[in-house]
């Protein structure tokens, strides 16, 4: 497992995403981040995964109590029924780990609520089992800022790599000449990219505008 050099970067063909417990109850108790930003970021991450054909697993915990996964995520994967667990630690549920193992992919991209519990537990365990674990910190959140920060520190100490959702997408793209995914990336930026969306919209309009004839 490389921690530096080119091989340390994410590759779509080696990645698999697991999104953990983005449910109404969890968002209601989220205090480390503005909840709408976490929602925007996890949806952006999921859209990026679809653009690069990266397998994505949706999971919930005690769905009947915590609520169904947020509709914005479910709408992206209408054919997928999220795996509902009783295990707090996703990595102790064979329904999840069997899918990951069968994929043969070793770059595990995780995001979840809450960082200190449902993200940290599987991240630490999977890292110990030889996976390259990337924790998407801005598509995750904790019950307090301290809880989120301490969880990220703990995961880093266990060998995990913290990353943001936009960086994940950028590493998957890697080269602007990869035109097969460039339109998909552009659409994700336009829909979920925040300030980058404004800049890209302006650039797109500029490129589409007819050029004036130079003065003679």
Secondary structure as UniProt FT lines:
FT   HELIX           6..8
FT   HELIX           12..14
FT   STRAND          15..20
FT   HELIX           24..28
FT   HELIX           35..51
FT   TURN            52..53
FT   STRAND          56..61
FT   HELIX           63..66
FT   HELIX           71..74
FT   HELIX           75..77
FT   TURN            78..79
FT   STRAND          83..85
FT   HELIX           90..92
FT   HELIX           94..103
FT   STRAND          107..113
FT   HELIX           115..119
FT   HELIX           120..128
FT   TURN            129..130
FT   STRAND          132..136
FT   HELIX           137..139
FT   HELIX           145..157
FT   TURN            158..159
FT   STRAND          161..163
FT   HELIX           165..173
FT   TURN            176..177
FT   HELIX           179..192
FT   HELIX           195..208
//
